[in-house]
Structures are given as structure tokens and as C-alpha cells.
Amino acid sequence: MSVMDKLKQMLKGHEEQAGKGVDKAGDYVDERTQGKYSGQVDTAQDRLRRQMGSEQTGQTGQTGQTEPGREDPPR
């Protein structure tokens, strides 16, 4: 069993709280780096949310639109 599978098991039923934690960690990194890596941080946050099953935080449904005030990372 992989580490990610173990984390998913532990977080089962707490996806919203996990998503909030991902947001808070990303905001901390953005603050400490003065936004220098915000695109990379946003990408990492989105990937973590998808892997943990907490896509509702930071995204609006299945449309793929980001929440207001949040920019898409450059591609």
C-alpha cells in the first residue's frame, strides 16, 4: 500500500478539512516566498486536492473554472 493510499484512508470523511489544510499550506508558502512561486504552488494544491478527493475546495464543480480571485497557473 502506497503512502498516498494510507493518507486517503486516514482522511476518508474529512476531505473538506484536508482541502482547507492544502489551501492554508499553499498560502503560507506564497507568503514566505512573496508570491514568487504562486503558479507552482497553485498547481501543487490542485494536484493534491485531486489525489485526496477534495476537489470541492478551490474549484467550482466540474466546470473547471477557478473560484473568484484565483488565477489559473501559467501553462
C-alpha positions in Angstrom: 0.0 0.0 0.0 1.4 3.4 -1.0 1.8 6.4 1.2 -0.9 8.2 -0.7 -3.3 5.3 -0.2 -2.7 5.4 3.5 -3.3 9.1 3.6 -6.6 8.7 1.7 -7.7 6.1 4.2 -6.9 8.4 7.1 -8.6 11.4 5.5 -11.8 9.5 4.5 -14.7 11.6 5.6 -12.6 14.6 6.2 -11.9 15.7 2.6 -13.1 19.3 3.2 -10.7 19.7 6.1 -7.9 18.3 4.1 -8.6 20.7 1.3 -8.5 23.6 3.7 -5.2 22.4 5.0 -3.8 22.3 1.5 -5.0 25.9 0.9 -3.5 27.1 4.2 -0.2 25.4 3.4 -0.1 27.0 -0.1 -1.0 30.4 1.3 1.9 30.0 3.8 4.4 29.2 1.1 3.1 32.1 -1.0 3.6 34.4 1.9 7.1 33.2 2.7 8.2 33.4 -0.9 6.4 36.7 -1.5 4.3 35.1 -4.3 7.4 34.3 -6.4 6.3 30.7 -6.9 2.5 31.2 -6.8 1.9 29.4 -10.1 3.7 26.3 -9.0 2.1 26.4 -5.6 -1.4 26.6 -7.1 -0.6 23.7 -9.4 0.6 21.6 -6.5 -2.5 22.5 -4.5 -4.8 21.4 -7.3 -2.9 18.1 -7.7 -3.1 17.3 -4.0 -6.8 18.1 -3.9 -7.4 15.8 -6.8 -5.4 13.0 -5.3 -7.0 13.3 -1.9 -10.5 13.6 -3.3 -11.2 17.1 -2.0 -11.7 18.9 -5.3 -14.6 21.0 -4.0 -12.1 23.3 -2.2 -10.7 25.9 -4.6 -12.7 24.7 -7.6 -16.3 25.3 -8.7 -17.8 21.9 -9.5 -16.9 20.0 -12.7 -16.8 23.1 -15.0 -13.0 23.6 -14.5 -13.5 27.3 -13.6 -11.4 28.5 -10.7 -13.0 30.4 -7.8 -13.2 34.2 -8.0 -10.0 35.9 -7.1 -7.8 33.0 -8.1 -5.9 32.8 -11.3 -5.0 29.8 -13.4 -1.4 28.8 -13.3 0.5 29.6 -16.5 1.0 26.7 -18.9 
